Amino acid sequence: MAAINPTARPAYVYDEATNQWYPIAGIVNTSAAYTWTAAQEFSSPANFSSVVVAKNLNIFLNPSARNVAIPTPVYGTVVFLKQDSVGNTINDLQVYDGSTWQSITDPVYTFNQQSSSYTLAIADSFKMIEMSAGGTVTVPLNSSVAFPIGTAIDILQTGTSQVTLAGESGVTINATPGLKLRTQWSSATLIKRDTNTWLAMGDMVP
């Protein structure tokens, strides 16, 4: 018995009335436009010789929709978010840096208001922490909260009680002359320079 060759071959049918052969299988019209209605997976790199144009390519309503569609993003994935998690319009272009989604558009300045001592969270990146009743703002270890190097966070003392900046054991905050905000409405900026090393600069005292 002859072996079966899995290589596809076109099949034709002869139309006696027109004296023409018509393909019935195996031919792909490469000049035709195709619409995929289901998810497609490429197991190896796909090369495109022209621009890929798509409707709503990686455009999501909010972070929840993004996370459902891309549960395990890879470094360099780019998305567009229409809203933040509470429904505010942000129209934000974001890139996944290997650990978190980072905005690559001009960010809208946002605030995190606190009334007592507070430990920074990843969501505080490029925000202002408003401290209304004094206390300590603590920078966590990189092993606990992996802020990307270059992250900046502003601290503002809105009340009369003094605010102090501190790092968890193993975290260094370099500053001069000290790590306390001077008075009401004083501010400082924390900038991550290395894995567990930060710089604080602003209106501070010993």
C-alpha positions as CSV (number, residue, x, y, z in Angstrom):
1,M,0.0,0.0,0.0
2,A,1.3,3.4,-0.9
3,A,2.3,5.8,1.9
4,I,0.1,8.7,2.7
5,N,1.8,12.1,2.1
6,P,0.3,14.8,4.4
7,T,1.4,17.6,2.0
8,A,-1.7,19.3,0.7
9,R,-2.5,19.3,-3.0
10,P,-5.3,21.2,-4.7
11,A,-8.2,19.2,-6.2
12,Y,-10.1,20.2,-9.4
13,V,-13.4,19.4,-11.0
14,Y,-14.0,19.6,-14.7
15,D,-17.0,21.5,-16.0
16,E,-17.8,20.1,-19.4
17,A,-20.3,22.9,-20.2
18,T,-17.6,25.6,-19.9
19,N,-14.6,23.4,-20.6
20,Q,-12.9,24.7,-17.5
21,W,-11.3,23.1,-14.4
22,Y,-12.4,24.6,-11.0
23,P,-10.4,24.1,-7.8
24,I,-12.4,22.4,-5.0
25,A,-9.8,22.2,-2.2
26,G,-6.3,23.1,-1.2
27,I,-5.9,26.6,-2.7
28,V,-5.8,29.7,-0.6
29,N,-6.5,33.1,-2.1
30,T,-3.7,35.1,-0.7
31,S,-5.1,38.4,-2.1
32,A,-8.4,38.0,-0.3
33,A,-9.1,39.6,3.1
34,Y,-9.8,37.3,5.9
35,T,-11.7,37.8,9.2
36,W,-10.8,35.6,12.2
37,T,-13.7,35.2,14.5
38,A,-11.8,33.1,17.1
39,A,-8.5,33.4,18.9
40,Q,-5.5,32.4,16.8
41,E,-2.2,31.1,18.3
42,F,1.2,31.2,16.6
43,S,3.7,28.7,18.0
44,S,6.6,30.4,16.3
45,P,7.3,34.0,15.2
46,A,5.0,35.4,12.5
47,N,6.5,37.8,10.1
48,F,4.5,40.5,8.4
49,S,5.8,42.4,5.4
50,S,3.4,45.3,5.9
51,V,1.7,47.2,8.7
52,V,-0.8,45.2,10.8
53,V,-4.0,47.1,11.0
54,A,-6.6,46.0,13.6
55,K,-9.7,47.2,15.2
56,N,-9.4,47.7,19.0
57,L,-5.9,46.1,19.2
58,N,-5.2,45.7,22.9
59,I,-7.7,48.4,23.8
60,F,-9.5,47.7,27.1
61,L,-12.2,49.5,29.2
62,N,-10.3,49.2,32.5
63,P,-7.5,47.3,34.3
64,S,-9.9,44.4,35.1
65,A,-10.7,43.8,31.5
66,R,-7.0,44.0,30.6
67,N,-6.1,41.5,33.3
68,V,-8.7,39.0,32.1
69,A,-7.6,39.2,28.5
70,I,-3.9,39.2,29.3
71,P,-3.5,37.2,32.6
72,T,0.3,36.6,32.1
73,P,1.7,39.5,30.1
74,V,5.2,39.4,28.7
75,Y,7.8,42.1,28.8
76,G,7.0,44.9,26.3
77,T,3.3,44.2,25.9
78,V,1.5,47.5,25.1
79,V,-2.2,48.2,25.9
80,F,-4.5,51.2,25.9
81,L,-6.9,51.7,28.9
82,K,-10.0,53.9,28.5
83,Q,-10.7,54.1,32.3
84,D,-9.1,53.5,35.6
85,S,-10.5,50.9,38.1
86,V,-13.1,53.3,39.5
87,G,-14.4,54.5,36.1
88,N,-12.5,57.7,35.6
89,T,-11.5,58.4,32.0
90,I,-7.7,58.2,31.7
91,N,-7.0,57.2,28.0
92,D,-3.7,55.7,29.2
93,L,-1.1,53.9,27.1
94,Q,0.7,51.4,29.2
95,V,3.6,49.0,28.8
96,Y,4.4,45.9,30.8
97,D,7.9,46.2,32.3
98,G,8.2,42.6,33.4
99,S,6.6,43.2,36.8
100,T,4.0,45.9,36.5
101,W,2.1,47.9,34.0
102,Q,3.6,51.4,33.5
103,S,2.1,54.4,31.9
104,I,4.0,55.7,28.9
105,T,1.7,58.7,28.3
106,D,1.7,62.0,30.3
107,P,0.1,60.8,33.5
108,V,-2.7,62.6,35.3
109,Y,-1.5,63.6,38.8
110,T,-3.3,61.6,41.4
111,F,-3.4,61.7,45.2
112,N,-3.4,59.1,48.0
113,Q,-4.7,60.7,51.2
114,Q,-3.5,59.2,54.5
115,S,-4.3,60.2,58.1
116,S,-1.7,58.1,59.9
117,S,1.6,56.3,59.3
118,Y,1.7,54.6,55.9
119,T,3.7,52.0,54.0
120,L,4.1,52.6,50.3
121,A,2.4,50.3,47.8
122,I,3.1,49.7,44.1
123,A,0.0,51.7,43.2
124,D,1.6,54.8,44.7
125,S,4.1,55.0,41.8
126,F,4.2,58.6,40.5
127,K,1.5,59.7,42.9
128,M,1.4,62.2,45.8
129,I,0.9,60.8,49.3
130,E,-0.9,63.4,51.4
131,M,-0.3,63.1,55.1
132,S,-2.9,65.0,57.1
133,A,-2.0,63.9,60.7
134,G,1.7,63.3,60.6
135,G,3.3,59.9,61.1
136,T,5.9,57.9,59.2
137,V,5.9,57.1,55.5
138,T,7.8,53.8,55.1
139,V,9.5,52.5,52.0
140,P,9.2,48.7,51.8
141,L,11.9,46.2,50.8
142,N,12.1,45.5,47.1
143,S,11.3,41.8,47.9
144,S,8.0,43.0,49.3
145,V,7.1,45.7,46.8
146,A,9.2,45.7,43.6
147,F,9.0,49.3,42.5
148,P,10.9,49.7,39.2
149,I,14.2,51.7,39.4
150,G,13.4,55.3,38.5
151,T,10.0,55.3,40.3
152,A,9.2,58.7,41.9
153,I,6.7,59.3,44.7
154,D,5.9,62.7,46.2
155,I,5.1,63.1,49.9
156,L,3.1,66.2,51.2
157,Q,2.5,67.2,54.8
158,T,-0.9,68.8,54.8
159,G,-1.3,68.9,58.6
160,T,0.7,70.5,61.4
161,S,2.0,67.2,62.7
162,Q,5.4,66.3,61.4
163,V,5.9,63.6,58.7
164,T,9.0,61.4,58.8
165,L,10.4,59.3,55.9
166,A,11.8,55.9,56.8
167,G,12.9,52.6,55.1
168,E,12.2,49.1,56.3
169,S,15.3,47.3,57.6
170,G,17.5,46.8,54.5
171,V,16.3,49.9,52.7
172,T,18.5,53.0,52.5
173,I,17.1,56.5,51.9
174,N,19.8,59.0,51.1
175,A,18.9,62.6,52.0
176,T,20.2,65.9,53.4
177,P,19.9,67.3,55.9
178,G,17.4,64.8,57.3
179,L,14.3,62.7,56.7
180,K,11.6,64.9,58.3
181,L,9.4,67.3,56.4
182,R,10.0,70.8,57.8
183,T,6.4,72.1,58.4
184,Q,2.8,72.1,57.1
185,W,2.7,72.1,53.3
186,S,6.4,70.9,53.1
187,S,6.9,68.2,50.5
188,A,9.6,65.7,49.4
189,T,10.1,63.4,46.5
190,L,11.3,59.8,46.9
191,I,13.2,58.4,43.9
192,K,14.3,54.8,43.6
193,R,17.9,54.6,42.5
194,D,18.7,50.9,43.1
195,T,17.2,47.7,44.4
196,N,16.8,48.9,48.0
197,T,18.3,52.4,47.7
198,W,16.2,55.6,47.4
199,L,16.9,59.3,47.3
200,A,14.7,61.9,49.2
201,M,14.9,65.5,48.2
202,G,12.7,68.4,49.2
203,D,11.8,70.7,52.1
204,M,13.3,68.5,54.9
205,V,15.1,68.9,58.3
206,P,17.1,66.6,60.6
